[in-house]
Amino acid sequence: MSNTSKWVTGLVIGLFVGAITGVLLAPSSGKETRESLLNKIDLLKEKMSDLIERGGEYTSEKVDLIKAKIAALEKKLTKKETV
């Protein structure tokens, strides 16, 4: 498991535990507590989407870099074969 996935797992678990603790210790009414939980869930969704998007961008950059390196190697091999 990579450091990023460990971090994301820890984030999700921490938010879940925090939300449960908040519900159990909340001095708010049930309706207010549910609204608060829904807001926290929406925030978690936004953060997860952001992490996934950044991971996709990182992966895309690496794929482009690898493609460029392969193209350069193909060019070198083609030149050596013609010589």
C-alpha positions as CSV (number, residue, x, y, z in Angstrom):
1,M,0.0,0.0,0.0
2,S,1.5,3.3,-1.0
3,N,1.9,6.3,1.3
4,T,-0.9,8.2,-0.5
5,S,-3.4,5.4,-0.1
6,K,-2.4,5.0,3.5
7,W,-2.9,8.7,4.0
8,V,-6.3,8.7,2.3
9,T,-7.4,5.6,4.3
10,G,-6.3,7.4,7.5
11,L,-8.2,10.5,6.5
12,V,-11.4,8.6,5.8
13,I,-11.2,6.6,9.1
14,G,-10.3,9.8,11.0
15,L,-13.3,11.7,9.6
16,F,-15.6,8.7,10.2
17,V,-14.5,8.4,13.8
18,G,-14.7,12.1,14.3
19,A,-18.2,12.2,12.9
20,I,-19.4,9.4,15.1
21,T,-17.8,11.0,18.2
22,G,-19.4,14.3,17.3
23,V,-22.8,12.6,17.0
24,L,-22.5,10.9,20.4
25,L,-21.2,13.9,22.2
26,A,-23.3,16.6,20.4
27,P,-25.5,18.8,22.5
28,S,-27.6,19.6,19.4
29,S,-31.0,18.2,18.5
30,G,-31.3,15.2,16.2
31,K,-32.2,17.3,13.2
32,E,-29.3,19.7,13.7
33,T,-26.9,16.8,14.2
34,R,-28.1,15.1,11.0
35,E,-27.7,18.3,9.0
36,S,-24.2,18.7,10.5
37,L,-23.3,15.1,9.5
38,L,-24.6,15.7,6.0
39,N,-22.5,18.8,5.7
40,K,-19.4,16.9,6.9
41,I,-20.1,14.0,4.4
42,D,-20.4,16.6,1.6
43,L,-17.0,18.1,2.6
44,L,-15.5,14.6,2.7
45,K,-16.9,13.9,-0.8
46,E,-15.3,17.2,-2.1
47,K,-11.9,16.3,-0.5
48,M,-12.0,12.8,-2.0
49,S,-12.9,14.1,-5.4
50,D,-10.0,16.6,-5.2
51,L,-7.6,13.8,-4.2
52,I,-8.8,11.6,-7.0
53,E,-8.5,14.4,-9.5
54,R,-4.9,15.2,-8.4
55,G,-4.0,11.6,-8.5
56,G,-5.4,11.4,-12.1
57,E,-3.4,14.4,-13.1
58,Y,-0.2,13.0,-11.6
59,T,-0.8,9.7,-13.4
60,S,-1.5,11.4,-16.7
61,E,1.7,13.4,-16.4
62,K,3.7,10.3,-15.8
63,V,2.1,8.4,-18.7
64,D,3.0,11.4,-21.0
65,L,6.6,11.3,-19.8
66,I,6.9,7.6,-20.4
67,K,5.4,8.0,-23.9
68,A,8.0,10.7,-24.7
69,K,10.8,8.5,-23.5
70,I,9.6,5.5,-25.5
71,A,9.3,7.7,-28.6
72,A,12.9,8.9,-28.1
73,L,14.2,5.4,-27.7
74,E,12.3,4.3,-30.9
75,K,13.9,7.1,-32.8
76,K,17.4,6.2,-31.6
77,L,16.8,2.5,-32.5
78,T,15.5,3.4,-35.9
79,K,18.6,5.6,-36.6
80,K,20.9,2.7,-35.5
81,E,19.1,0.2,-37.7
82,T,19.5,2.4,-40.8
83,V,23.3,2.9,-40.2
